[in-house]
Amino acid sequence: MKNLIKGLKLISIVVLLLIIAIMIFFGHRDIPVDELKSKYANSESSFIALDGMNVHFRDEGNSNDSIPIVLLHGTASSLHTFDAWTNELKKTNRVVRMDLPAYGLTGPFPDGQYSIAHYSEFLKDFLSALKIKQCVLAGNSLGGEIAWNFALEQPEMVEKLILIDAAGFPLNSKSVPIAFKVAKIPVLKNLFTYITPRFLVKSSVENVFFDKSKVTHVLVDRYFDLTLRAGNRQAFVDRFKISEDKNTYENLKKIQQPTLIIWGSEDLLIPVENAYKFQESIPNSKLVILENSGHTPMEESPSESLKPVLKFLKN
């Protein structure tokens, strides 16, 4: 019995030391927003007080364009994922993008609620604040799900719709970023808000790219740094607690706007099979499959993914 007690004590000490070591090596403090602004905001960046948040956005290009292009990023990303697209589009169009609540420099929703309906309400408030009455709405992944739901709820505000590896149909992922998995596991998801190894972020970004060589040190730094924005790690976990209506996709047939669907052929998170489901469901839609590209083609394959967009806008 004494040996058993000694053994348990020894195990407890080893576990405690292991936890302390993990916290020392992988524990990271929140990075103050002002510190992040100096690195990830620029001369095009603006901030607007909205719904209890200070929303980071960029409004660039042709100010006379009455129907701007509005770009929505995906989970754990930021407006920077559309940098390459914006650099081209702003030559002729007005381009508006923002860090969605829970991500980037914007930070979490004050009420901690991350339903698609709540994001749609936020988007309406944001566009109204910028006096945008109608737009071409484009979204990737989570941003795509927000975009098509918004097009259903506010059809008069969306002239055209662009869905990039959009969420919305039941998932049959072939591979899921490790950070997404951790955010769903009891105990571990709580530790994630304090202990966030950089390699975990790097692995998660690589997971959604087909060509891993394009996942640069600078790219990983951006994702990692913005994950550490105060409140973002908790928001990341809270987002995965949301239980959505899994049959909402049945309403896709009601979308009347011309819709361009872009999909990376090597998307393992939302496989290309879902692209065909969107095409079959949305009456006035066109599908473009991008070879050798993953879940975020606007970032991984910007030139190739932008070509069909330019054609779609012209037509």
N, C-alpha and C positions, 0 to 999 in steps of 0.2 A: 504493500500500500504506500509506504514511504517512497519507494522508487517511482511509483506511478505519479505521486504528487510532485516529486522532483522533476520527472520527465515533463509534466504539464507546465511547470514553472519555466523550464528551459525553453519549451516550445513558445510560451507566451513572450519570453524575453526576445527570442529570435524574431518572432512576428513583429513585436514592437520596434525592434531595431530596423527591421526591413521597411516598415511603414515610415519611420523617421528618415531612412536613407532615400526612399522614394520621394518624400516631401522635399528633402534637401535638393535632390537632383532634378526633379520634375515639377515641383510646386512653383507656380508663377503668380505673382501679384497682378491685380488688375492694372492696366495701363491707363493713366488719366487721359481723358478725351483731348485736352489741350495739347498733350504730348503727341498724341496720334494725329491731330490736325496738322501739326508742323510737317508731318511726313506724308499724309494721305489726303489732305485737302490742298487745293492749288488756287490759282487766280480765278479759275472758272467756278470754284465752289461757292455755294451760298448755304445759309441755314435759315430755316423758317420755323417759328414756334407753331406747333400744330398738335392738337389732341394730347397736350401735356408732354410733348417731345420737342427736341430741337433737331429737326429733320435735315440731314445733309443731302443736297441735290446739286445738279449742274444743269444749266439751261444755256445751250450753246447753238451757234450757227445763225441761220437766217431769221432775224427777229420779225420779219414781215410774213413769215410762213404761218398762215392761220390754222393749219392742221398739222401740228408738230408730231414727231415720232417720239413716243414714250416707251422707254426700255425698263423692263423689270427683271432683276436678277433672281437667282435661285437660292436654296438653303445654304447658309454659312458663307455666302458670297457677299459681293458689294457692287456698287455701280461701276467699279473699275473693270469688271469682267467685260464691259462693253467699250473699253477704251479704243480698240482698233476700229470697230464699227463706227464709233462716233467721229473719229478723225476723218473718215471719208464722208459720212452722211452729212456732217455739219457744213460741208462745202456748198451744199445746195438747200439743205433742209434745216429746220429748227429741231434740235434733239434735246429731249428732257429725260433725265434719269435720276434716280434717288437711291439712297441706302434704305431698304425696307426696314421697318421696325423689327428689332431683334438682331440686326446685323449692321456691319460697317460702323460708321461714326454716329449713326442715328440712335442706336441702343434700343432697349426693350420698350414694349407697350407698358404704360404705367399700370394697367390692370392685369398684365400677365396672360392675356387671352390671345391665342394665335390661330383662331379659326379662319377659314378662307373668307367667310362673310365679314369678319372684322377687318381683314386686309382690304376687302372691296370697299368697305366704308371709308377706310383710311385713304384709299386711292381717290375716291370721289372728293373727299375733303381737300386732298392735296391739289388735284386738278382745278378745283373751284378756287382755291387760294391763289393759284397762278393764272386764274381767269381763262383756263383752257376749256372751251366748250365742246370741242371734238378733236380726236387724235387718231393716229395710227398706233395701235397698241401692240407691243411685242414683249414676250416673256419667255424665259428659260426655266424649265423644271417647275419649282414652286411658283416662280413668276409667271410661267405659262398657265398654270392652274388659276392663279389670280386673274390673269388676263381674260381667259375665256368665260370665267364666271362673271367678271365685270361686264363683258360684252353682252351677256344675257340679262344682267340686272339693269344696265344703263346703255341700251343699244343706240340711243341717240348720240352718245358721247364717243362712240367707236366707229370710225369710217372703214378701217381695214384692220385685220387681226393677223399677227404673226406668232406662231407657236413653235418654240425651239425645244425639242425633247421635253415636251410638257408633261406635267403630272396630271392626274385626274382619273385614270382608269386603274382598276386593281393591279397591283404590282406583282410581277413574277421575275424579280431581279435575278440576274445571273451572278452578280457580285455586288456587295454593299460596302461603302466606306466604313472603316472600323470605327470612326467617330460616331456614325449613325447607330451602329450596334451598341456601343458603350452607352449612348444616351437613353437606351431602352432597358438597360440592365439595373435592377435594384441595387442599391449601395454604390455600385460603380458609377452610376450616373450622378450621384451626389458628390463623389470624389472628383469627378470630371470638372466640377465648378471650381476646384482648387488645384488639382493636379492635372496639367495638360501638357504632356510631352510634345515637343516639336515634331518628333518622328511620327506621332499619331496623326498630326495635321498633314504632314508630308505624304504619308501613306494614303490618307483619305483623298487628297488632291490627285495623286497618281492613279487612284482607283477610277476616277471619272475621266481620265485622259487615255486615249489609245496609244499615243506616242509619248512614252514616259520621258523621253529626252527633252520634251518641251516644258517639263515641270522644272523650272529654274529655281535657283536659290532665292532670287528676288520675288518670284511668284509665291513661293512657300512662306517667305517672310511676311508678305502682305496678308495672306490668309491667317497666319499664326498671330500676327500683331493685332489684327482686327477682331480675332476671336477673344483676345484678352481685354477688349474694351469693357469697361465696367458694366456689368449686367448681361453681357452677351452670352456668357457661358451658361448662366441660369436660364436665359431665354431659349438657348439652343435645346436644353433639356425639356423645358416647358412646352416647346413646339411639338415634341414627339409624344406628349401626353394627350394631345387633342384627338378626339374621336369624331371624325367627319362623317357625313352622310355618304356612304360608299356607292350610292346609286345616282348621284348627281350627274354623272356623265350621260345619263339617259336624256338629259336636256340639251345635249350638244346639237341634236337635230334641229333645234329651234334657232340656231345661230344663222343669221342671214348675211352677215358681212362677208365680203371676199376674204378668204383665209389662206395664208401660206403656211404650210407645215414643213419644218426643216428638222431633219433627224440625222444624228451620227450613226452610221451603220454598225459601229462597234460600241454602242452605248450598252454597258452592262447593268447599270442601275435601272434605267427604264428602257428595256430592249425595244428594238425596232418594230416588233410585232404591234406595239401600242401605237406606232405612227400610222399603221394601216387602219387601226380602229378609229383614230381621229378622222382620217380621210373618209372612211365609210360613213361616219356619223354626221360630219358637217357638210351640208349640201353644196355650198359654193367654195370648195376647197381644192388646193393643189398641193401635192406632196413632192418634196425633194429629199432624196437620200444622199448623204455625203459619205463617200467611201473613206475608210481609214480615219475616222473621227469618232470621238467618244461623246460624252454627255454634255459637254459645253463647247460646241463647235465654234461659237463666236469668239471664244478665247483660244481654242486649240488650232482651229483652221479658219482664221478671220477672213482672209481673201476669198476662199472657196465658198464659205457660208454667206458672204455678203452679196455675191453675184446674183443669186435668185431673188434676194431682197430688193436690189436696185431695179431689176426687171419688173418685179411685182409692183413696186412703187410707181414706176413709169406707166405701166398698163392701167 
